[in-house]
Amino acid sequence: MEFFRSAESIEEFSYRVTALGNLVGSLNKDMLSKATNQTKSNHSIQLLESLLSNISTDQKVAEIFRNLISLRKAYPVHGDNVEGVVEAHKYFELDYPVKDFEKSWNKIKSAYCNALNELFEIVKSFESES
């Protein structure tokens, strides 16, 4: 899987960020719609935010996911002038433009892993309360 490889060039970094952003943007929309009783939302991240707001006060997971999706929009996928790209670099404390690809990729991977762990803990604590 590409997520476990290094990112030593702009091409490798961009490819990995795009793949991770695609993964985050492809959350199971049907399951999230069912869990939130919402069918009108177009984006799985909105459904995740809705679910999390119902079971937790912590919105950090959704914030991380949303910023990962924004990073994905950067060059070469889109132009850097797309809304949220610069803000996402600031959120993850990345240089803009990225200069140290490996260090930046490690920060992004770490944030993603932390978000998954946090999401697991939120769901686990919610299930134990139910």
Backbone atoms as SQL, in Angstrom:
CREATE TABLE atoms (id INTEGER PRIMARY KEY, chain TEXT, resi INTEGER, resn TEXT, atom TEXT, x REAL, y REAL, z REAL);
INSERT INTO atoms VALUES
  (1, 'A', 1, 'MET', 'N', 0.835, -1.174, 0.000),
  (2, 'A', 1, 'MET', 'CA', 0.000, 0.000, 0.000),
  (3, 'A', 1, 'MET', 'C', 0.890, 1.250, 0.000),
  (4, 'A', 2, 'GLU', 'N', 0.524, 2.240, -0.738),
  (5, 'A', 2, 'GLU', 'CA', 1.329, 3.451, -0.907),
  (6, 'A', 2, 'GLU', 'C', 1.507, 4.246, 0.383),
  (7, 'A', 3, 'PHE', 'N', 0.614, 4.101, 1.324),
  (8, 'A', 3, 'PHE', 'CA', 0.676, 4.910, 2.542),
  (9, 'A', 3, 'PHE', 'C', 1.888, 4.596, 3.405),
  (10, 'A', 4, 'PHE', 'N', 2.456, 3.420, 3.222),
  (11, 'A', 4, 'PHE', 'CA', 3.584, 3.021, 4.051),
  (12, 'A', 4, 'PHE', 'C', 4.928, 3.290, 3.375),
  (13, 'A', 5, 'ARG', 'N', 4.892, 3.838, 2.201),
  (14, 'A', 5, 'ARG', 'CA', 6.127, 4.164, 1.483),
  (15, 'A', 5, 'ARG', 'C', 6.546, 5.595, 1.801),
  (16, 'A', 6, 'SER', 'N', 7.785, 5.874, 1.500),
  (17, 'A', 6, 'SER', 'CA', 8.305, 7.219, 1.737),
  (18, 'A', 6, 'SER', 'C', 7.806, 8.171, 0.639),
  (19, 'A', 7, 'ALA', 'N', 8.031, 9.434, 0.872),
  (20, 'A', 7, 'ALA', 'CA', 7.683, 10.467, -0.121),
  (21, 'A', 7, 'ALA', 'C', 8.902, 11.363, -0.264),
  (22, 'A', 8, 'GLU', 'N', 9.733, 11.036, -1.227),
  (23, 'A', 8, 'GLU', 'CA', 10.997, 11.744, -1.386),
  (24, 'A', 8, 'GLU', 'C', 10.977, 12.777, -2.494),
  (25, 'A', 9, 'SER', 'N', 9.876, 12.891, -3.192),
  (26, 'A', 9, 'SER', 'CA', 9.776, 13.867, -4.280),
  (27, 'A', 9, 'SER', 'C', 8.371, 14.462, -4.279),
  (28, 'A', 10, 'ILE', 'N', 8.208, 15.527, -5.024),
  (29, 'A', 10, 'ILE', 'CA', 6.888, 16.149, -5.148),
  (30, 'A', 10, 'ILE', 'C', 5.894, 15.171, -5.755),
  (31, 'A', 11, 'GLU', 'N', 6.351, 14.352, -6.684),
  (32, 'A', 11, 'GLU', 'CA', 5.452, 13.383, -7.327),
  (33, 'A', 11, 'GLU', 'C', 4.970, 12.336, -6.325),
  (34, 'A', 12, 'GLU', 'N', 5.893, 11.785, -5.547),
  (35, 'A', 12, 'GLU', 'CA', 5.505, 10.783, -4.543),
  (36, 'A', 12, 'GLU', 'C', 4.617, 11.403, -3.475),
  (37, 'A', 13, 'PHE', 'N', 4.973, 12.582, -3.011),
  (38, 'A', 13, 'PHE', 'CA', 4.180, 13.271, -1.992),
  (39, 'A', 13, 'PHE', 'C', 2.767, 13.539, -2.504),
  (40, 'A', 14, 'SER', 'N', 2.667, 14.102, -3.680),
  (41, 'A', 14, 'SER', 'CA', 1.357, 14.431, -4.258),
  (42, 'A', 14, 'SER', 'C', 0.509, 13.184, -4.463),
  (43, 'A', 15, 'TYR', 'N', 1.137, 12.126, -4.953),
  (44, 'A', 15, 'TYR', 'CA', 0.412, 10.882, -5.175),
  (45, 'A', 15, 'TYR', 'C', -0.135, 10.329, -3.865),
  (46, 'A', 16, 'ARG', 'N', 0.675, 10.316, -2.822),
  (47, 'A', 16, 'ARG', 'CA', 0.242, 9.763, -1.545),
  (48, 'A', 16, 'ARG', 'C', -0.842, 10.618, -0.895),
  (49, 'A', 17, 'VAL', 'N', -0.682, 11.922, -0.959),
  (50, 'A', 17, 'VAL', 'CA', -1.702, 12.824, -0.399),
  (51, 'A', 17, 'VAL', 'C', -3.018, 12.660, -1.164),
  (52, 'A', 18, 'THR', 'N', -2.934, 12.543, -2.479),
  (53, 'A', 18, 'THR', 'CA', -4.142, 12.344, -3.287),
  (54, 'A', 18, 'THR', 'C', -4.818, 11.030, -2.937),
  (55, 'A', 19, 'ALA', 'N', -4.043, 9.965, -2.797),
  (56, 'A', 19, 'ALA', 'CA', -4.617, 8.664, -2.445),
  (57, 'A', 19, 'ALA', 'C', -5.274, 8.706, -1.070),
  (58, 'A', 20, 'LEU', 'N', -4.629, 9.345, -0.106),
  (59, 'A', 20, 'LEU', 'CA', -5.196, 9.446, 1.239),
  (60, 'A', 20, 'LEU', 'C', -6.444, 10.325, 1.234),
  (61, 'A', 21, 'GLY', 'N', -6.398, 11.427, 0.517),
  (62, 'A', 21, 'GLY', 'CA', -7.581, 12.290, 0.408),
  (63, 'A', 21, 'GLY', 'C', -8.749, 11.573, -0.236),
  (64, 'A', 22, 'ASN', 'N', -8.468, 10.766, -1.248),
  (65, 'A', 22, 'ASN', 'CA', -9.530, 9.974, -1.882),
  (66, 'A', 22, 'ASN', 'C', -10.116, 8.966, -0.909),
  (67, 'A', 23, 'LEU', 'N', -9.260, 8.344, -0.120),
  (68, 'A', 23, 'LEU', 'CA', -9.729, 7.374, 0.870),
  (69, 'A', 23, 'LEU', 'C', -10.636, 8.048, 1.895),
  (70, 'A', 24, 'VAL', 'N', -10.202, 9.174, 2.412),
  (71, 'A', 24, 'VAL', 'CA', -10.986, 9.904, 3.407),
  (72, 'A', 24, 'VAL', 'C', -12.313, 10.375, 2.810),
  (73, 'A', 25, 'GLY', 'N', -12.293, 10.795, 1.562),
  (74, 'A', 25, 'GLY', 'CA', -13.503, 11.270, 0.899),
  (75, 'A', 25, 'GLY', 'C', -14.446, 10.163, 0.485),
  (76, 'A', 26, 'SER', 'N', -14.021, 8.917, 0.662),
  (77, 'A', 26, 'SER', 'CA', -14.838, 7.773, 0.238),
  (78, 'A', 26, 'SER', 'C', -15.369, 6.978, 1.420),
  (79, 'A', 27, 'LEU', 'N', -15.660, 7.665, 2.498),
  (80, 'A', 27, 'LEU', 'CA', -16.248, 6.979, 3.648),
  (81, 'A', 27, 'LEU', 'C', -17.571, 6.347, 3.216),
  (82, 'A', 28, 'ASN', 'N', -17.989, 5.342, 3.916),
  (83, 'A', 28, 'ASN', 'CA', -19.207, 4.615, 3.573),
  (84, 'A', 28, 'ASN', 'C', -20.434, 5.510, 3.781),
  (85, 'A', 29, 'LYS', 'N', -20.836, 6.147, 2.707),
  (86, 'A', 29, 'LYS', 'CA', -21.936, 7.109, 2.763),
  (87, 'A', 29, 'LYS', 'C', -23.261, 6.447, 3.142),
  (88, 'A', 30, 'ASP', 'N', -23.510, 5.246, 2.638),
  (89, 'A', 30, 'ASP', 'CA', -24.758, 4.553, 2.969),
  (90, 'A', 30, 'ASP', 'C', -24.844, 4.260, 4.460),
  (91, 'A', 31, 'MET', 'N', -23.758, 3.774, 5.036),
  (92, 'A', 31, 'MET', 'CA', -23.739, 3.483, 6.461),
  (93, 'A', 31, 'MET', 'C', -23.890, 4.759, 7.287),
  (94, 'A', 32, 'LEU', 'N', -23.186, 5.816, 6.880),
  (95, 'A', 32, 'LEU', 'CA', -23.283, 7.081, 7.606),
  (96, 'A', 32, 'LEU', 'C', -24.676, 7.695, 7.481),
  (97, 'A', 33, 'SER', 'N', -25.292, 7.577, 6.310),
  (98, 'A', 33, 'SER', 'CA', -26.666, 8.070, 6.126),
  (99, 'A', 33, 'SER', 'C', -27.626, 7.330, 7.049),
  (100, 'A', 34, 'LYS', 'N', -27.453, 6.035, 7.123),
  (101, 'A', 34, 'LYS', 'CA', -28.306, 5.216, 7.985),
  (102, 'A', 34, 'LYS', 'C', -28.096, 5.573, 9.459),
  (103, 'A', 35, 'ALA', 'N', -26.844, 5.734, 9.868),
  (104, 'A', 35, 'ALA', 'CA', -26.526, 6.032, 11.263),
  (105, 'A', 35, 'ALA', 'C', -27.018, 7.403, 11.695),
  (106, 'A', 36, 'THR', 'N', -27.114, 8.338, 10.742),
  (107, 'A', 36, 'THR', 'CA', -27.529, 9.699, 11.073),
  (108, 'A', 36, 'THR', 'C', -28.973, 9.993, 10.681),
  (109, 'A', 37, 'ASN', 'N', -29.616, 9.034, 10.037),
  (110, 'A', 37, 'ASN', 'CA', -30.973, 9.236, 9.509),
  (111, 'A', 37, 'ASN', 'C', -31.039, 10.428, 8.560),
  (112, 'A', 38, 'GLN', 'N', -29.981, 10.625, 7.790),
  (113, 'A', 38, 'GLN', 'CA', -29.931, 11.715, 6.817),
  (114, 'A', 38, 'GLN', 'C', -29.721, 11.125, 5.432),
  (115, 'A', 39, 'THR', 'N', -30.505, 11.578, 4.516),
  (116, 'A', 39, 'THR', 'CA', -30.356, 11.087, 3.144),
  (117, 'A', 39, 'THR', 'C', -30.049, 12.211, 2.166),
  (118, 'A', 40, 'LYS', 'N', -30.075, 13.448, 2.612),
  (119, 'A', 40, 'LYS', 'CA', -29.928, 14.579, 1.697),
  (120, 'A', 40, 'LYS', 'C', -28.495, 15.078, 1.537),
  (121, 'A', 41, 'SER', 'N', -27.585, 14.699, 2.403),
  (122, 'A', 41, 'SER', 'CA', -26.218, 15.199, 2.313),
  (123, 'A', 41, 'SER', 'C', -25.492, 14.561, 1.140),
  (124, 'A', 42, 'ASN', 'N', -24.737, 15.362, 0.434),
  (125, 'A', 42, 'ASN', 'CA', -23.988, 14.870, -0.718),
  (126, 'A', 42, 'ASN', 'C', -22.601, 14.358, -0.359),
  (127, 'A', 43, 'HIS', 'N', -22.087, 14.701, 0.801),
  (128, 'A', 43, 'HIS', 'CA', -20.708, 14.393, 1.135),
  (129, 'A', 43, 'HIS', 'C', -20.618, 13.531, 2.391),
  (130, 'A', 44, 'SER', 'N', -19.793, 12.505, 2.302),
  (131, 'A', 44, 'SER', 'CA', -19.642, 11.612, 3.442),
  (132, 'A', 44, 'SER', 'C', -19.023, 12.331, 4.637),
  (133, 'A', 45, 'ILE', 'N', -18.182, 13.323, 4.399),
  (134, 'A', 45, 'ILE', 'CA', -17.567, 14.049, 5.510),
  (135, 'A', 45, 'ILE', 'C', -18.626, 14.817, 6.292),
  (136, 'A', 46, 'GLN', 'N', -19.642, 15.347, 5.609),
  (137, 'A', 46, 'GLN', 'CA', -20.739, 16.030, 6.310),
  (138, 'A', 46, 'GLN', 'C', -21.525, 15.043, 7.165),
  (139, 'A', 47, 'LEU', 'N', -21.716, 13.861, 6.648),
  (140, 'A', 47, 'LEU', 'CA', -22.413, 12.827, 7.412),
  (141, 'A', 47, 'LEU', 'C', -21.591, 12.407, 8.629),
  (142, 'A', 48, 'LEU', 'N', -20.291, 12.296, 8.454),
  (143, 'A', 48, 'LEU', 'CA', -19.423, 11.958, 9.577),
  (144, 'A', 48, 'LEU', 'C', -19.498, 13.050, 10.641),
  (145, 'A', 49, 'GLU', 'N', -19.453, 14.299, 10.231),
  (146, 'A', 49, 'GLU', 'CA', -19.565, 15.407, 11.184),
  (147, 'A', 49, 'GLU', 'C', -20.884, 15.344, 11.930),
  (148, 'A', 50, 'SER', 'N', -21.942, 15.040, 11.226),
  (149, 'A', 50, 'SER', 'CA', -23.257, 14.916, 11.853),
  (150, 'A', 50, 'SER', 'C', -23.270, 13.777, 12.863),
  (151, 'A', 51, 'LEU', 'N', -22.736, 12.640, 12.477),
  (152, 'A', 51, 'LEU', 'CA', -22.678, 11.492, 13.385),
  (153, 'A', 51, 'LEU', 'C', -21.871, 11.831, 14.627),
  (154, 'A', 52, 'LEU', 'N', -20.709, 12.418, 14.428),
  (155, 'A', 52, 'LEU', 'CA', -19.855, 12.751, 15.567),
  (156, 'A', 52, 'LEU', 'C', -20.501, 13.788, 16.482),
  (157, 'A', 53, 'SER', 'N', -21.220, 14.733, 15.914),
  (158, 'A', 53, 'SER', 'CA', -21.877, 15.735, 16.758),
  (159, 'A', 53, 'SER', 'C', -22.989, 15.111, 17.605),
  (160, 'A', 54, 'ASN', 'N', -23.522, 13.976, 17.150),
  (161, 'A', 54, 'ASN', 'CA', -24.561, 13.277, 17.915),
  (162, 'A', 54, 'ASN', 'C', -23.989, 12.407, 19.026),
  (163, 'A', 55, 'ILE', 'N', -22.756, 11.951, 18.877),
  (164, 'A', 55, 'ILE', 'CA', -22.216, 11.015, 19.863),
  (165, 'A', 55, 'ILE', 'C', -20.999, 11.534, 20.623),
  (166, 'A', 56, 'SER', 'N', -20.489, 12.710, 20.259),
  (167, 'A', 56, 'SER', 'CA', -19.286, 13.227, 20.890),
  (168, 'A', 56, 'SER', 'C', -19.223, 14.741, 20.745),
  (169, 'A', 57, 'THR', 'N', -18.535, 15.364, 21.667),
  (170, 'A', 57, 'THR', 'CA', -18.302, 16.807, 21.538),
  (171, 'A', 57, 'THR', 'C', -17.020, 17.088, 20.761),
  (172, 'A', 58, 'ASP', 'N', -16.240, 16.053, 20.521),
  (173, 'A', 58, 'ASP', 'CA', -14.960, 16.194, 19.832),
  (174, 'A', 58, 'ASP', 'C', -15.163, 16.121, 18.321),
  (175, 'A', 59, 'GLN', 'N', -14.819, 17.190, 17.633),
  (176, 'A', 59, 'GLN', 'CA', -14.932, 17.241, 16.182),
  (177, 'A', 59, 'GLN', 'C', -13.569, 17.193, 15.502),
  (178, 'A', 60, 'LYS', 'N', -12.521, 16.835, 16.263),
  (179, 'A', 60, 'LYS', 'CA', -11.172, 16.842, 15.707),
  (180, 'A', 60, 'LYS', 'C', -11.020, 15.849, 14.556),
  (181, 'A', 61, 'VAL', 'N', -11.671, 14.693, 14.652),
  (182, 'A', 61, 'VAL', 'CA', -11.572, 13.689, 13.595),
  (183, 'A', 61, 'VAL', 'C', -12.071, 14.269, 12.274),
  (184, 'A', 62, 'ALA', 'N', -13.243, 14.851, 12.307),
  (185, 'A', 62, 'ALA', 'CA', -13.807, 15.433, 11.091),
  (186, 'A', 62, 'ALA', 'C', -12.945, 16.590, 10.591),
  (187, 'A', 63, 'GLU', 'N', -12.385, 17.351, 11.512),
  (188, 'A', 63, 'GLU', 'CA', -11.509, 18.467, 11.138),
  (189, 'A', 63, 'GLU', 'C', -10.267, 17.953, 10.401),
  (190, 'A', 64, 'ILE', 'N', -9.671, 16.895, 10.913),
  (191, 'A', 64, 'ILE', 'CA', -8.498, 16.303, 10.264),
  (192, 'A', 64, 'ILE', 'C', -8.883, 15.771, 8.889),
  (193, 'A', 65, 'PHE', 'N', -9.983, 15.037, 8.818),
  (194, 'A', 65, 'PHE', 'CA', -10.427, 14.478, 7.542),
  (195, 'A', 65, 'PHE', 'C', -10.710, 15.580, 6.528),
  (196, 'A', 66, 'ARG', 'N', -11.378, 16.628, 6.969),
  (197, 'A', 66, 'ARG', 'CA', -11.705, 17.730, 6.049),
  (198, 'A', 66, 'ARG', 'C', -10.430, 18.396, 5.526),
  (199, 'A', 67, 'ASN', 'N', -9.437, 18.572, 6.386),
  (200, 'A', 67, 'ASN', 'CA', -8.173, 19.175, 5.961),
  (201, 'A', 67, 'ASN', 'C', -7.381, 18.245, 5.047),
  (202, 'A', 68, 'LEU', 'N', -7.481, 16.940, 5.253),
  (203, 'A', 68, 'LEU', 'CA', -6.846, 15.999, 4.328),
  (204, 'A', 68, 'LEU', 'C', -7.461, 16.114, 2.935),
  (205, 'A', 69, 'ILE', 'N', -8.759, 16.263, 2.883),
  (206, 'A', 69, 'ILE', 'CA', -9.430, 16.429, 1.598),
  (207, 'A', 69, 'ILE', 'C', -8.989, 17.739, 0.944),
  (208, 'A', 70, 'SER', 'N', -8.824, 18.773, 1.745),
  (209, 'A', 70, 'SER', 'CA', -8.352, 20.055, 1.203),
  (210, 'A', 70, 'SER', 'C', -6.924, 19.949, 0.672),
  (211, 'A', 71, 'LEU', 'N', -6.062, 19.220, 1.377),
  (212, 'A', 71, 'LEU', 'CA', -4.695, 19.023, 0.883),
  (213, 'A', 71, 'LEU', 'C', -4.694, 18.334, -0.468),
  (214, 'A', 72, 'ARG', 'N', -5.607, 17.403, -0.636),
  (215, 'A', 72, 'ARG', 'CA', -5.709, 16.652, -1.886),
  (216, 'A', 72, 'ARG', 'C', -5.982, 17.568, -3.071),
  (217, 'A', 73, 'LYS', 'N', -6.622, 18.686, -2.820),
  (218, 'A', 73, 'LYS', 'CA', -6.995, 19.611, -3.888),
  (219, 'A', 73, 'LYS', 'C', -5.820, 20.427, -4.417),
  (220, 'A', 74, 'ALA', 'N', -4.678, 20.342, -3.756),
  (221, 'A', 74, 'ALA', 'CA', -3.521, 21.144, -4.148),
  (222, 'A', 74, 'ALA', 'C', -2.953, 20.673, -5.483),
  (223, 'A', 75, 'TYR', 'N', -2.077, 21.471, -6.018),
  (224, 'A', 75, 'TYR', 'CA', -1.367, 21.119, -7.243),
  (225, 'A', 75, 'TYR', 'C', -0.678, 19.778, -7.037),
  (226, 'A', 76, 'PRO', 'N', -0.695, 18.861, -7.959),
  (227, 'A', 76, 'PRO', 'CA', -1.118, 18.943, -9.348),
  (228, 'A', 76, 'PRO', 'C', -2.558, 18.513, -9.596),
  (229, 'A', 77, 'VAL', 'N', -3.299, 18.115, -8.550),
  (230, 'A', 77, 'VAL', 'CA', -4.677, 17.675, -8.749),
  (231, 'A', 77, 'VAL', 'C', -5.541, 18.852, -9.191),
  (232, 'A', 78, 'HIS', 'N', -5.417, 19.956, -8.505),
  (233, 'A', 78, 'HIS', 'CA', -6.097, 21.202, -8.847),
  (234, 'A', 78, 'HIS', 'C', -5.061, 22.309, -8.714),
  (235, 'A', 79, 'GLY', 'N', -5.489, 23.527, -8.784),
  (236, 'A', 79, 'GLY', 'CA', -4.575, 24.637, -8.562),
  (237, 'A', 79, 'GLY', 'C', -4.489, 24.959, -7.085),
  (238, 'A', 80, 'ASP', 'N', -3.399, 25.566, -6.667),
  (239, 'A', 80, 'ASP', 'CA', -3.235, 25.901, -5.259),
  (240, 'A', 80, 'ASP', 'C', -4.182, 27.007, -4.805),
  (241, 'A', 81, 'ASN', 'N', -4.843, 27.646, -5.746),
  (242, 'A', 81, 'ASN', 'CA', -5.757, 28.705, -5.356),
  (243, 'A', 81, 'ASN', 'C', -7.136, 28.166, -4.971),
  (244, 'A', 82, 'VAL', 'N', -7.297, 26.855, -4.950),
  (245, 'A', 82, 'VAL', 'CA', -8.553, 26.245, -4.532),
  (246, 'A', 82, 'VAL', 'C', -8.733, 26.502, -3.041),
  (247, 'A', 83, 'GLU', 'N', -9.948, 26.826, -2.668),
  (248, 'A', 83, 'GLU', 'CA', -10.264, 27.137, -1.277),
  (249, 'A', 83, 'GLU', 'C', -9.837, 26.004, -0.346),
  (250, 'A', 84, 'GLY', 'N', -9.161, 26.359, 0.730),
  (251, 'A', 84, 'GLY', 'CA', -8.790, 25.406, 1.761),
  (252, 'A', 84, 'GLY', 'C', -7.392, 24.838, 1.659),
  (253, 'A', 85, 'VAL', 'N', -6.727, 24.983, 0.534),
  (254, 'A', 85, 'VAL', 'CA', -5.406, 24.377, 0.348),
  (255, 'A', 85, 'VAL', 'C', -4.379, 25.007, 1.286),
  (256, 'A', 86, 'VAL', 'N', -4.272, 26.321, 1.276),
  (257, 'A', 86, 'VAL', 'CA', -3.295, 26.996, 2.124),
  (258, 'A', 86, 'VAL', 'C', -3.645, 26.782, 3.592),
  (259, 'A', 87, 'GLU', 'N', -4.918, 26.848, 3.922),
  (260, 'A', 87, 'GLU', 'CA', -5.363, 26.642, 5.295),
  (261, 'A', 87, 'GLU', 'C', -5.016, 25.238, 5.788),
  (262, 'A', 88, 'ALA', 'N', -5.147, 24.241, 4.909),
  (263, 'A', 88, 'ALA', 'CA', -4.816, 22.862, 5.278),
  (264, 'A', 88, 'ALA', 'C', -3.315, 22.721, 5.552),
  (265, 'A', 89, 'HIS', 'N', -2.492, 23.403, 4.768),
  (266, 'A', 89, 'HIS', 'CA', -1.048, 23.384, 5.033),
  (267, 'A', 89, 'HIS', 'C', -0.773, 23.964, 6.424),
  (268, 'A', 90, 'LYS', 'N', -1.439, 25.048, 6.753),
  (269, 'A', 90, 'LYS', 'CA', -1.265, 25.657, 8.077),
  (270, 'A', 90, 'LYS', 'C', -1.762, 24.709, 9.170),
  (271, 'A', 91, 'TYR', 'N', -2.896, 24.076, 8.936),
  (272, 'A', 91, 'TYR', 'CA', -3.483, 23.168, 9.923),
  (273, 'A', 91, 'TYR', 'C', -2.502, 22.050, 10.300),
  (274, 'A', 92, 'PHE', 'N', -1.857, 21.468, 9.295),
  (275, 'A', 92, 'PHE', 'CA', -0.919, 20.375, 9.538),
  (276, 'A', 92, 'PHE', 'C', 0.514, 20.863, 9.794),
  (277, 'A', 93, 'GLU', 'N', 0.677, 22.193, 9.847),
  (278, 'A', 93, 'GLU', 'CA', 1.979, 22.818, 10.081),
  (279, 'A', 93, 'GLU', 'C', 3.002, 22.399, 9.021),
  (280, 'A', 94, 'LEU', 'N', 2.566, 22.474, 7.774),
  (281, 'A', 94, 'LEU', 'CA', 3.418, 22.150, 6.634),
  (282, 'A', 94, 'LEU', 'C', 3.899, 23.435, 5.985),
  (283, 'A', 95, 'ASP', 'N', 5.105, 23.391, 5.429),
  (284, 'A', 95, 'ASP', 'CA', 5.583, 24.523, 4.642),
  (285, 'A', 95, 'ASP', 'C', 4.677, 24.681, 3.425),
  (286, 'A', 96, 'TYR', 'N', 4.575, 25.921, 2.973),
  (287, 'A', 96, 'TYR', 'CA', 3.834, 26.159, 1.743),
  (288, 'A', 96, 'TYR', 'C', 4.680, 27.026, 0.832),
  (289, 'A', 97, 'PRO', 'N', 5.122, 26.481, -0.257),
  (290, 'A', 97, 'PRO', 'CA', 4.915, 25.111, -0.729),
  (291, 'A', 97, 'PRO', 'C', 5.767, 24.125, 0.073),
  (292, 'A', 98, 'VAL', 'N', 5.388, 22.874, 0.035),
  (293, 'A', 98, 'VAL', 'CA', 6.108, 21.834, 0.764),
  (294, 'A', 98, 'VAL', 'C', 7.520, 21.711, 0.206),
  (295, 'A', 99, 'LYS', 'N', 8.481, 21.676, 1.126),
  (296, 'A', 99, 'LYS', 'CA', 9.887, 21.534, 0.727),
  (297, 'A', 99, 'LYS', 'C', 10.448, 20.188, 1.179),
  (298, 'A', 100, 'ASP', 'N', 10.114, 19.795, 2.396),
  (299, 'A', 100, 'ASP', 'CA', 10.588, 18.517, 2.927),
  (300, 'A', 100, 'ASP', 'C', 9.438, 17.517, 2.799),
  (301, 'A', 101, 'PHE', 'N', 9.432, 16.787, 1.713),
  (302, 'A', 101, 'PHE', 'CA', 8.305, 15.910, 1.381),
  (303, 'A', 101, 'PHE', 'C', 8.141, 14.779, 2.391),
  (304, 'A', 102, 'GLU', 'N', 9.237, 14.174, 2.807),
  (305, 'A', 102, 'GLU', 'CA', 9.158, 13.053, 3.747),
  (306, 'A', 102, 'GLU', 'C', 8.628, 13.511, 5.109),
  (307, 'A', 103, 'LYS', 'N', 9.161, 14.599, 5.627),
  (308, 'A', 103, 'LYS', 'CA', 8.716, 15.122, 6.918),
  (309, 'A', 103, 'LYS', 'C', 7.235, 15.504, 6.850),
  (310, 'A', 104, 'SER', 'N', 6.831, 16.136, 5.784),
  (311, 'A', 104, 'SER', 'CA', 5.438, 16.547, 5.620),
  (312, 'A', 104, 'SER', 'C', 4.523, 15.334, 5.500),
  (313, 'A', 105, 'TRP', 'N', 4.938, 14.340, 4.730),
  (314, 'A', 105, 'TRP', 'CA', 4.142, 13.122, 4.580),
  (315, 'A', 105, 'TRP', 'C', 3.992, 12.414, 5.927),
  (316, 'A', 106, 'ASN', 'N', 5.048, 12.381, 6.714),
  (317, 'A', 106, 'ASN', 'CA', 4.971, 11.754, 8.032),
  (318, 'A', 106, 'ASN', 'C', 4.007, 12.489, 8.955),
  (319, 'A', 107, 'LYS', 'N', 3.983, 13.808, 8.880),
  (320, 'A', 107, 'LYS', 'CA', 3.029, 14.586, 9.686),
  (321, 'A', 107, 'LYS', 'C', 1.591, 14.243, 9.283),
  (322, 'A', 108, 'ILE', 'N', 1.363, 14.168, 7.990),
  (323, 'A', 108, 'ILE', 'CA', 0.019, 13.873, 7.482),
  (324, 'A', 108, 'ILE', 'C', -0.404, 12.467, 7.884),
  (325, 'A', 109, 'LYS', 'N', 0.474, 11.500, 7.703),
  (326, 'A', 109, 'LYS', 'CA', 0.166, 10.116, 8.094),
  (327, 'A', 109, 'LYS', 'C', -0.124, 10.020, 9.585),
  (328, 'A', 110, 'SER', 'N', 0.659, 10.700, 10.376),
  (329, 'A', 110, 'SER', 'CA', 0.469, 10.690, 11.820),
  (330, 'A', 110, 'SER', 'C', -0.895, 11.273, 12.200),
  (331, 'A', 111, 'ALA', 'N', -1.248, 12.382, 11.583),
  (332, 'A', 111, 'ALA', 'CA', -2.551, 12.996, 11.854),
  (333, 'A', 111, 'ALA', 'C', -3.686, 12.057, 11.468),
  (334, 'A', 112, 'TYR', 'N', -3.548, 11.397, 10.336),
  (335, 'A', 112, 'TYR', 'CA', -4.573, 10.457, 9.876),
  (336, 'A', 112, 'TYR', 'C', -4.696, 9.275, 10.837),
  (337, 'A', 113, 'CYS', 'N', -3.578, 8.708, 11.242),
  (338, 'A', 113, 'CYS', 'CA', -3.614, 7.583, 12.194),
  (339, 'A', 113, 'CYS', 'C', -4.221, 8.014, 13.523),
  (340, 'A', 114, 'ASN', 'N', -3.863, 9.204, 13.996),
  (341, 'A', 114, 'ASN', 'CA', -4.450, 9.718, 15.234),
  (342, 'A', 114, 'ASN', 'C', -5.959, 9.893, 15.095),
  (343, 'A', 115, 'ALA', 'N', -6.398, 10.369, 13.941),
  (344, 'A', 115, 'ALA', 'CA', -7.835, 10.551, 13.711),
  (345, 'A', 115, 'ALA', 'C', -8.557, 9.207, 13.714),
  (346, 'A', 116, 'LEU', 'N', -7.972, 8.200, 13.085),
  (347, 'A', 116, 'LEU', 'CA', -8.592, 6.872, 13.086),
  (348, 'A', 116, 'LEU', 'C', -8.677, 6.303, 14.499),
  (349, 'A', 117, 'ASN', 'N', -7.604, 6.458, 15.278),
  (350, 'A', 117, 'ASN', 'CA', -7.617, 5.989, 16.666),
  (351, 'A', 117, 'ASN', 'C', -8.667, 6.721, 17.485),
  (352, 'A', 118, 'GLU', 'N', -8.761, 8.021, 17.299),
  (353, 'A', 118, 'GLU', 'CA', -9.752, 8.819, 18.021),
  (354, 'A', 118, 'GLU', 'C', -11.170, 8.408, 17.628),
  (355, 'A', 119, 'LEU', 'N', -11.383, 8.200, 16.344),
  (356, 'A', 119, 'LEU', 'CA', -12.693, 7.758, 15.870),
  (357, 'A', 119, 'LEU', 'C', -13.057, 6.410, 16.487),
  (358, 'A', 120, 'PHE', 'N', -12.110, 5.507, 16.533),
  (359, 'A', 120, 'PHE', 'CA', -12.333, 4.199, 17.160),
  (360, 'A', 120, 'PHE', 'C', -12.728, 4.363, 18.621),
  (361, 'A', 121, 'GLU', 'N', -12.020, 5.213, 19.342),
  (362, 'A', 121, 'GLU', 'CA', -12.327, 5.430, 20.768),
  (363, 'A', 121, 'GLU', 'C', -13.700, 6.067, 20.962),
  (364, 'A', 122, 'ILE', 'N', -14.058, 7.009, 20.108),
  (365, 'A', 122, 'ILE', 'CA', -15.375, 7.648, 20.200),
  (366, 'A', 122, 'ILE', 'C', -16.475, 6.624, 19.988),
  (367, 'A', 123, 'VAL', 'N', -16.340, 5.834, 18.947),
  (368, 'A', 123, 'VAL', 'CA', -17.358, 4.816, 18.644),
  (369, 'A', 123, 'VAL', 'C', -17.405, 3.769, 19.753),
  (370, 'A', 124, 'LYS', 'N', -16.247, 3.351, 20.230),
  (371, 'A', 124, 'LYS', 'CA', -16.186, 2.346, 21.295),
  (372, 'A', 124, 'LYS', 'C', -16.866, 2.856, 22.567),
  (373, 'A', 125, 'SER', 'N', -16.598, 4.101, 22.953),
  (374, 'A', 125, 'SER', 'CA', -17.213, 4.638, 24.172),
  (375, 'A', 125, 'SER', 'C', -18.707, 4.851, 23.974),
  (376, 'A', 126, 'PHE', 'N', -19.112, 5.221, 22.773),
  (377, 'A', 126, 'PHE', 'CA', -20.535, 5.383, 22.495),
  (378, 'A', 126, 'PHE', 'C', -21.263, 4.037, 22.601),
  (379, 'A', 127, 'GLU', 'N', -20.666, 3.005, 22.038),
  (380, 'A', 127, 'GLU', 'CA', -21.283, 1.666, 22.091),
  (381, 'A', 127, 'GLU', 'C', -21.377, 1.161, 23.510),
  (382, 'A', 128, 'SER', 'N', -20.386, 1.446, 24.349),
  (383, 'A', 128, 'SER', 'CA', -20.427, 0.959, 25.735),
  (384, 'A', 128, 'SER', 'C', -21.466, 1.714, 26.558),
  (385, 'A', 129, 'GLU', 'N', -21.800, 2.952, 26.161),
  (386, 'A', 129, 'GLU', 'CA', -22.833, 3.719, 26.849),
  (387, 'A', 129, 'GLU', 'C', -24.234, 3.308, 26.424),
  (388, 'A', 130, 'SER', 'N', -24.354, 2.752, 25.232),
  (389, 'A', 130, 'SER', 'CA', -25.680, 2.392, 24.698),
  (390, 'A', 130, 'SER', 'C', -26.197, 1.096, 25.268);
